[in-house]
Amino acid sequence: MTLTRRRLLAGATALGAAAFGAGGCSSPTTANPGHLTFWYTYNGFSENVLKAARKRFAADEFVPSQVSGDLTQRLLAALAGGAYLPDITMIGDNISRYFSDSDRFVNMNDHGARELAQGYLPWKWQAGATPDGFQLGFPIDIGPAALYYRHDIFEKAGLPSEPDDVAAAVPTWEKYFTFGEQIRKKLPGRYLITDTKTVFTYSMAQEQRKYFTPENSYLDDQAHVRLAWDRSVEAFRRRLTAGFGGSQTASGQSVDRHAAWNTGQEVSLVNASWITGEIKQSAPGTAGKWRVCAPPGGPGNQGGSFLAITAACPDPQAAFDIISWLQNPANQASNYAEIGLFPSSPAAAEDERITAPDKFFGGQSAVKVFADIADQVRYAYFSPWDITISDTYTDELTNVELGGKDPERAWKDARNRIERLLRRQGVLS
């Protein structure tokens, strides 16, 4: 069943967001009248780039404002009240939740976006557009997924250890599992895989279908989801997962996992490019021992963000000019160099500032690996419900891995919880 505007807004409420309401507030429409205000998150943008932007667009009174807390909740509340809105705002990979209310935003195709599209990855550009072609989001970053691994430990186990050789040895998840069994046989106590959640998440990241069609019709045929589930359970049954998804830090990573990176207990992980900074920060003593290569199962993406212009903006052309400058290849390269946001512009990924050999990865250019993977990713629609649905599946996988729950019971419980949620929102009858 296709979502209506009412159903989408109700769904936003169910997922913890304020539903958009009709305006009718006498408060100022924009957050800072007389200025072009930009909302962004902590580590969402290079402060040096923003400093340069304030100087370059001083005549437009450009004012970046870092939002504390949940930017999505604040944006939805502002849209609901029709007041104190930013002119420009960051939006995460859940951008589709705003598609049914595109009238609250500016179509950037009216201000020159279409002419710039060829400079960005096609699948990422498409992800920022509604099914009828309204360009709501301008791409910022992406999260190409790679296989990170300990070169020294693979070499010690007498297995392929150079990036091209490892990629050739583990082109599929099944071969990756077999590879892991060989490591554990030769070096007991080592784990190849973080947890079942990781297998499920990155298996789904490689799929060209998720949970809904671009028209927001629920894909009741869950064969591809069941494949990702069964693969996750198989990794657990073969004792390849470490179960590090239990207690987590505020950043979302397990304290035990950080220790495992330092001790070499976790010898590999499939994860997005943005995990690089955390590995470097958490395990500095392992510098030079890591490598990256193409992941088992094929290319995939996990995460990323966009910039959008709200309809409250008094000068959308000026706002678009700021956005297009902020996201030019040079500035995207700066965003990666300074805070690890992998560029959505292929030209940025060729910038010598970020393609230089990386000592942490033994002199390998990790950026070139990520860029090659990103180039192979294909568009997959990400619905307003995807995060909640995915979390439901992975919560049940954690129950299997850490709580001993029967996998078939866990699968049925996940499906039932998801279907109850969608029925409450009128998506399923």
JOGI-V56442 format. One record per residue. RES is the residue in three letters. PHI is phi in whole degrees, 0 to 359 (NA if undefined). OMEGA is omega as a letter, one per 30 degrees, with the letter a starting at -180 (NA if undefined). BURIAL is # if it has 9 or more other C-alpha atoms within 8 Angstrom, else .. Layout:
res:RES phi:PHI omega:OMEGA burial:BURIAL
res:RES phi:PHI omega:OMEGA burial:BURIAL
This chain:
res:MET phi:NA omega:a burial:.
res:THR phi:278 omega:l burial:.
res:LEU phi:288 omega:l burial:#
res:THR phi:267 omega:l burial:.
res:ARG phi:301 omega:a burial:.
res:ARG phi:300 omega:a burial:.
res:ARG phi:293 omega:a burial:#
res:LEU phi:296 omega:a burial:#
res:LEU phi:292 omega:l burial:#
res:ALA phi:296 omega:l burial:#
res:GLY phi:295 omega:l burial:#
res:ALA phi:299 omega:l burial:#
res:THR phi:296 omega:a burial:#
res:ALA phi:296 omega:a burial:.
res:LEU phi:269 omega:l burial:.
res:GLY phi:94 omega:a burial:.
res:ALA phi:247 omega:l burial:#
res:ALA phi:288 omega:l burial:#
res:ALA phi:288 omega:l burial:#
res:PHE phi:293 omega:l burial:#
res:GLY phi:244 omega:l burial:.
res:ALA phi:286 omega:l burial:.
res:GLY phi:294 omega:a burial:.
res:GLY phi:142 omega:a burial:.
res:CYS phi:264 omega:a burial:.
res:SER phi:270 omega:l burial:.
res:SER phi:289 omega:l burial:.
res:PRO phi:303 omega:a burial:.
res:THR phi:291 omega:a burial:#
res:THR phi:260 omega:a burial:#
res:ALA phi:293 omega:a burial:#
res:ASN phi:216 omega:a burial:#
res:PRO phi:307 omega:a burial:.
res:GLY phi:90 omega:l burial:.
res:HIS phi:231 omega:l burial:#
res:LEU phi:259 omega:a burial:#
res:THR phi:270 omega:a burial:#
res:PHE phi:236 omega:l burial:#
res:TRP phi:266 omega:l burial:#
res:TYR phi:215 omega:a burial:#
res:THR phi:262 omega:l burial:#
res:TYR phi:303 omega:a burial:.
res:ASN phi:62 omega:l burial:.
res:GLY phi:269 omega:a burial:.
res:PHE phi:203 omega:l burial:#
res:SER phi:296 omega:l burial:#
res:GLU phi:294 omega:l burial:.
res:ASN phi:293 omega:l burial:.
res:VAL phi:294 omega:l burial:#
res:LEU phi:294 omega:l burial:#
res:LYS phi:297 omega:l burial:.
res:ALA phi:294 omega:l burial:.
res:ALA phi:293 omega:l burial:#
res:ARG phi:299 omega:l burial:#
res:LYS phi:287 omega:a burial:.
res:ARG phi:294 omega:a burial:.
res:PHE phi:249 omega:l burial:#
res:ALA phi:300 omega:a burial:#
res:ALA phi:295 omega:l burial:.
res:ASP phi:269 omega:a burial:.
res:GLU phi:54 omega:a burial:#
res:PHE phi:287 omega:a burial:#
res:VAL phi:231 omega:l burial:#
res:PRO phi:288 omega:a burial:#
res:SER phi:222 omega:l burial:.
res:GLN phi:284 omega:a burial:.
res:VAL phi:272 omega:l burial:#
res:SER phi:274 omega:a burial:.
res:GLY phi:83 omega:a burial:.
res:ASP phi:273 omega:a burial:.
res:LEU phi:297 omega:a burial:#
res:THR phi:301 omega:l burial:.
res:GLN phi:298 omega:a burial:#
res:ARG phi:293 omega:l burial:.
res:LEU phi:295 omega:l burial:#
res:LEU phi:298 omega:l burial:#
res:ALA phi:295 omega:l burial:#
res:ALA phi:294 omega:l burial:#
res:LEU phi:295 omega:l burial:#
res:ALA phi:295 omega:a burial:#
res:GLY phi:275 omega:a burial:#
res:GLY phi:66 omega:a burial:#
res:ALA phi:210 omega:l burial:#
res:TYR phi:55 omega:l burial:#
res:LEU phi:274 omega:l burial:#
res:PRO phi:283 omega:l burial:#
res:ASP phi:279 omega:l burial:#
res:ILE phi:235 omega:l burial:#
res:THR phi:217 omega:l burial:#
res:MET phi:284 omega:l burial:#
res:ILE phi:222 omega:a burial:#
res:GLY phi:280 omega:a burial:#
res:ASP phi:286 omega:l burial:#
res:ASN phi:270 omega:a burial:#
res:ILE phi:303 omega:a burial:#
res:SER phi:296 omega:l burial:#
res:ARG phi:296 omega:l burial:#
res:TYR phi:263 omega:a burial:.
res:PHE phi:299 omega:a burial:#
res:SER phi:290 omega:l burial:#
res:ASP phi:240 omega:a burial:.
res:SER phi:298 omega:l burial:#
res:ASP phi:293 omega:l burial:.
res:ARG phi:275 omega:a burial:#
res:PHE phi:231 omega:l burial:#
res:VAL phi:259 omega:l burial:#
res:ASN phi:281 omega:a burial:#
res:MET phi:291 omega:l burial:#
res:ASN phi:296 omega:l burial:#
res:ASP phi:283 omega:a burial:.
res:HIS phi:233 omega:l burial:#
res:GLY phi:113 omega:a burial:.
res:ALA phi:294 omega:a burial:#
res:ARG phi:302 omega:a burial:.
res:GLU phi:288 omega:a burial:.
res:LEU phi:259 omega:a burial:.
res:ALA phi:303 omega:a burial:#
res:GLN phi:295 omega:l burial:.
res:GLY phi:274 omega:a burial:.
res:TYR phi:230 omega:a burial:#
res:LEU phi:301 omega:a burial:#
res:PRO phi:304 omega:a burial:#
res:TRP phi:293 omega:l burial:#
res:LYS phi:287 omega:l burial:#
res:TRP phi:298 omega:a burial:#
res:GLN phi:297 omega:a burial:.
res:ALA phi:296 omega:l burial:#
res:GLY phi:268 omega:a burial:#
res:ALA phi:246 omega:l burial:#
res:THR phi:288 omega:l burial:#
res:PRO phi:303 omega:l burial:.
res:ASP phi:265 omega:l burial:.
res:GLY phi:93 omega:l burial:.
res:PHE phi:286 omega:a burial:#
res:GLN phi:276 omega:a burial:#
res:LEU phi:276 omega:a burial:#
res:GLY phi:242 omega:l burial:#
res:PHE phi:255 omega:a burial:#
res:PRO phi:298 omega:l burial:#
res:ILE phi:255 omega:a burial:#
res:ASP phi:241 omega:l burial:#
res:ILE phi:224 omega:l burial:#
res:GLY phi:226 omega:l burial:#
res:PRO phi:301 omega:a burial:#
res:ALA phi:264 omega:a burial:#
res:ALA phi:231 omega:l burial:#
res:LEU phi:263 omega:l burial:#
res:TYR phi:266 omega:a burial:#
res:TYR phi:207 omega:l burial:#
res:ARG phi:272 omega:a burial:#
res:HIS phi:303 omega:a burial:#
res:ASP phi:294 omega:a burial:#
res:ILE phi:284 omega:l burial:#
res:PHE phi:300 omega:a burial:#
res:GLU phi:295 omega:l burial:#
res:LYS phi:297 omega:a burial:.
res:ALA phi:280 omega:l burial:#
res:GLY phi:74 omega:a burial:.
res:LEU phi:250 omega:l burial:.
res:PRO phi:309 omega:a burial:#
res:SER phi:227 omega:l burial:#
res:GLU phi:277 omega:a burial:.
res:PRO phi:310 omega:a burial:#
res:ASP phi:295 omega:a burial:.
res:ASP phi:289 omega:l burial:#
res:VAL phi:294 omega:l burial:#
res:ALA phi:301 omega:l burial:#
res:ALA phi:290 omega:a burial:.
res:ALA phi:279 omega:a burial:#
res:VAL phi:231 omega:a burial:#
res:PRO phi:289 omega:a burial:#
res:THR phi:237 omega:l burial:#
res:TRP phi:296 omega:l burial:#
res:GLU phi:299 omega:l burial:.
res:LYS phi:290 omega:l burial:#
res:TYR phi:295 omega:l burial:#
res:PHE phi:296 omega:l burial:#
res:THR phi:297 omega:l burial:.
res:PHE phi:301 omega:l burial:#
res:GLY phi:296 omega:l burial:#
res:GLU phi:295 omega:l burial:#
res:GLN phi:294 omega:l burial:.
res:ILE phi:295 omega:a burial:#
res:ARG phi:293 omega:l burial:#
res:LYS phi:291 omega:a burial:.
res:LYS phi:276 omega:a burial:.
res:LEU phi:228 omega:a burial:.
res:PRO phi:304 omega:l burial:.
res:GLY phi:91 omega:l burial:.
res:ARG phi:261 omega:l burial:#
res:TYR phi:239 omega:a burial:#
res:LEU phi:273 omega:a burial:#
res:ILE phi:232 omega:a burial:#
res:THR phi:301 omega:a burial:#
res:ASP phi:192 omega:a burial:#
res:THR phi:295 omega:l burial:#
res:LYS phi:302 omega:a burial:#
res:THR phi:296 omega:l burial:#
res:VAL phi:299 omega:a burial:#
res:PHE phi:295 omega:a burial:#
res:THR phi:301 omega:a burial:#
res:TYR phi:276 omega:l burial:#
res:SER phi:294 omega:l burial:#
res:MET phi:293 omega:l burial:#
res:ALA phi:295 omega:a burial:#
res:GLN phi:271 omega:a burial:#
res:GLU phi:276 omega:l burial:#
res:GLN phi:270 omega:l burial:.
res:ARG phi:236 omega:l burial:#
res:LYS phi:250 omega:a burial:#
res:TYR phi:238 omega:a burial:#
res:PHE phi:223 omega:l burial:#
res:THR phi:280 omega:l burial:#
res:PRO phi:301 omega:l burial:#
res:GLU phi:272 omega:l burial:.
res:ASN phi:63 omega:l burial:#
res:SER phi:261 omega:a burial:#
res:TYR phi:292 omega:l burial:#
res:LEU phi:275 omega:a burial:.
res:ASP phi:292 omega:l burial:.
res:ASP phi:284 omega:a burial:.
res:GLN phi:256 omega:a burial:.
res:ALA phi:301 omega:a burial:.
res:HIS phi:289 omega:l burial:#
res:VAL phi:289 omega:l burial:#
res:ARG phi:297 omega:l burial:.
res:LEU phi:298 omega:l burial:.
res:ALA phi:295 omega:l burial:#
res:TRP phi:296 omega:a burial:#
res:ASP phi:299 omega:l burial:.
res:ARG phi:296 omega:l burial:#
res:SER phi:295 omega:l burial:#
res:VAL phi:295 omega:l burial:#
res:GLU phi:298 omega:l burial:.
res:ALA phi:299 omega:l burial:#
res:PHE phi:292 omega:a burial:#
res:ARG phi:297 omega:a burial:.
res:ARG phi:271 omega:l burial:.
res:ARG phi:59 omega:a burial:.
res:LEU phi:258 omega:a burial:#
res:THR phi:262 omega:a burial:#
res:ALA phi:264 omega:a burial:#
res:GLY phi:69 omega:a burial:#
res:PHE phi:280 omega:a burial:#
res:GLY phi:276 omega:a burial:#
res:GLY phi:286 omega:l burial:.
res:SER phi:278 omega:a burial:.
res:GLN phi:234 omega:l burial:#
res:THR phi:279 omega:l burial:.
res:ALA phi:299 omega:a burial:.
res:SER phi:280 omega:l burial:.
res:GLY phi:98 omega:a burial:.
res:GLN phi:255 omega:a burial:#
res:SER phi:287 omega:l burial:#
res:VAL phi:300 omega:l burial:#
res:ASP phi:300 omega:a burial:.
res:ARG phi:292 omega:l burial:#
res:HIS phi:300 omega:l burial:#
res:ALA phi:297 omega:a burial:.
res:ALA phi:294 omega:l burial:#
res:TRP phi:293 omega:a burial:#
res:ASN phi:287 omega:a burial:#
res:THR phi:273 omega:a burial:.
res:GLY phi:85 omega:l burial:#
res:GLN phi:291 omega:l burial:#
res:GLU phi:265 omega:a burial:#
res:VAL phi:266 omega:l burial:#
res:SER phi:200 omega:l burial:#
res:LEU phi:201 omega:l burial:#
res:VAL phi:266 omega:a burial:#
res:ASN phi:201 omega:a burial:#
res:ALA phi:281 omega:a burial:#
res:SER phi:303 omega:a burial:#
res:TRP phi:290 omega:l burial:#
res:ILE phi:284 omega:a burial:.
res:THR phi:306 omega:a burial:.
res:GLY phi:298 omega:a burial:.
res:GLU phi:290 omega:l burial:.
res:ILE phi:297 omega:a burial:#
res:LYS phi:298 omega:a burial:#
res:GLN phi:287 omega:a burial:.
res:SER phi:276 omega:a burial:#
res:ALA phi:227 omega:a burial:#
res:PRO phi:297 omega:a burial:.
res:GLY phi:288 omega:l burial:.
res:THR phi:262 omega:a burial:#
res:ALA phi:305 omega:l burial:#
res:GLY phi:91 omega:a burial:#
res:LYS phi:261 omega:a burial:#
res:TRP phi:265 omega:l burial:#
res:ARG phi:220 omega:l burial:#
res:VAL phi:228 omega:l burial:#
res:CYS phi:205 omega:l burial:#
res:ALA phi:301 omega:a burial:#
res:PRO phi:278 omega:l burial:#
res:PRO phi:295 omega:l burial:#
res:GLY phi:93 omega:l burial:#
res:GLY phi:106 omega:a burial:#
res:PRO phi:291 omega:l burial:#
res:GLY phi:202 omega:l burial:#
res:ASN phi:229 omega:l burial:#
res:GLN phi:223 omega:l burial:#
res:GLY phi:100 omega:a burial:#
res:GLY phi:133 omega:a burial:#
res:SER phi:211 omega:a burial:#
res:PHE phi:220 omega:l burial:#
res:LEU phi:246 omega:l burial:#
res:ALA phi:222 omega:l burial:#
res:ILE phi:247 omega:l burial:#
res:THR phi:280 omega:a burial:#
res:ALA phi:294 omega:l burial:#
res:ALA phi:286 omega:a burial:#
res:CYS phi:297 omega:a burial:#
res:PRO phi:285 omega:a burial:.
res:ASP phi:221 omega:a burial:.
res:PRO phi:298 omega:l burial:#
res:GLN phi:293 omega:l burial:.
res:ALA phi:296 omega:l burial:.
res:ALA phi:297 omega:l burial:#
res:PHE phi:294 omega:l burial:#
res:ASP phi:299 omega:l burial:.
res:ILE phi:293 omega:a burial:#
res:ILE phi:300 omega:a burial:#
res:SER phi:295 omega:l burial:.
res:TRP phi:286 omega:l burial:.
res:LEU phi:302 omega:a burial:#
res:GLN phi:257 omega:l burial:#
res:ASN phi:290 omega:a burial:#
res:PRO phi:306 omega:a burial:#
res:ALA phi:297 omega:a burial:#
res:ASN phi:286 omega:l burial:#
res:GLN phi:295 omega:l burial:#
res:ALA phi:296 omega:l burial:#
res:SER phi:296 omega:l burial:#
res:ASN phi:300 omega:l burial:#
res:TYR phi:287 omega:a burial:#
res:ALA phi:298 omega:a burial:#
res:GLU phi:265 omega:a burial:.
res:ILE phi:225 omega:l burial:#
res:GLY phi:81 omega:l burial:#
res:LEU phi:277 omega:a burial:#
res:PHE phi:288 omega:a burial:#
res:PRO phi:292 omega:l burial:#
res:SER phi:271 omega:l burial:#
res:SER phi:263 omega:l burial:#
res:PRO phi:304 omega:l burial:#
res:ALA phi:296 omega:l burial:.
res:ALA phi:295 omega:a burial:#
res:ALA phi:288 omega:l burial:#
res:GLU phi:256 omega:a burial:#
res:ASP phi:296 omega:a burial:#
res:GLU phi:298 omega:l burial:.
res:ARG phi:295 omega:a burial:.
res:ILE phi:244 omega:l burial:#
res:THR phi:266 omega:a burial:#
res:ALA phi:298 omega:l burial:.
res:PRO phi:306 omega:a burial:.
res:ASP phi:254 omega:a burial:#
res:LYS phi:299 omega:a burial:#
res:PHE phi:298 omega:l burial:#
res:PHE phi:259 omega:l burial:#
res:GLY phi:65 omega:a burial:#
res:GLY phi:88 omega:l burial:#
res:GLN phi:282 omega:l burial:#
res:SER phi:269 omega:a burial:#
res:ALA phi:298 omega:a burial:#
res:VAL phi:301 omega:a burial:#
res:LYS phi:295 omega:l burial:#
res:VAL phi:293 omega:l burial:#
res:PHE phi:300 omega:a burial:#
res:ALA phi:295 omega:l burial:#
res:ASP phi:294 omega:l burial:.
res:ILE phi:295 omega:a burial:#
res:ALA phi:301 omega:a burial:#
res:ASP phi:294 omega:a burial:.
res:GLN phi:265 omega:l burial:.
res:VAL phi:294 omega:l burial:#
res:ARG phi:241 omega:a burial:.
res:TYR phi:302 omega:l burial:#
res:ALA phi:218 omega:a burial:#
res:TYR phi:289 omega:a burial:#
res:PHE phi:247 omega:a burial:#
res:SER phi:274 omega:l burial:#
res:PRO phi:298 omega:a burial:#
res:TRP phi:261 omega:a burial:.
res:ASP phi:301 omega:a burial:#
res:ILE phi:296 omega:l burial:.
res:THR phi:296 omega:l burial:.
res:ILE phi:296 omega:l burial:#
res:SER phi:299 omega:l burial:#
res:ASP phi:297 omega:l burial:.
res:THR phi:296 omega:l burial:#
res:TYR phi:296 omega:a burial:#
res:THR phi:288 omega:l burial:#
res:ASP phi:298 omega:l burial:#
res:GLU phi:289 omega:l burial:#
res:LEU phi:295 omega:l burial:#
res:THR phi:295 omega:l burial:#
res:ASN phi:298 omega:l burial:#
res:VAL phi:291 omega:a burial:#
res:GLU phi:288 omega:a burial:#
res:LEU phi:256 omega:a burial:.
res:GLY phi:251 omega:l burial:.
res:GLY phi:75 omega:a burial:.
res:LYS phi:290 omega:l burial:#
res:ASP phi:297 omega:a burial:.
res:PRO phi:302 omega:a burial:#
res:GLU phi:290 omega:l burial:.
res:ARG phi:296 omega:a burial:.
res:ALA phi:296 omega:l burial:#
res:TRP phi:299 omega:a burial:#
res:LYS phi:295 omega:l burial:.
res:ASP phi:295 omega:l burial:#
res:ALA phi:297 omega:l burial:#
res:ARG phi:300 omega:a burial:#
res:ASN phi:295 omega:l burial:.
res:ARG phi:297 omega:a burial:#
res:ILE phi:295 omega:a burial:#
res:GLU phi:294 omega:l burial:#
res:ARG phi:296 omega:l burial:.
res:LEU phi:300 omega:a burial:.
res:LEU phi:291 omega:l burial:#
res:ARG phi:291 omega:l burial:#
res:ARG phi:299 omega:a burial:.
res:GLN phi:267 omega:l burial:#
res:GLY phi:79 omega:l burial:.
res:VAL phi:282 omega:l burial:#
res:LEU phi:246 omega:l burial:#
res:SER phi:270 omega:NA burial:.
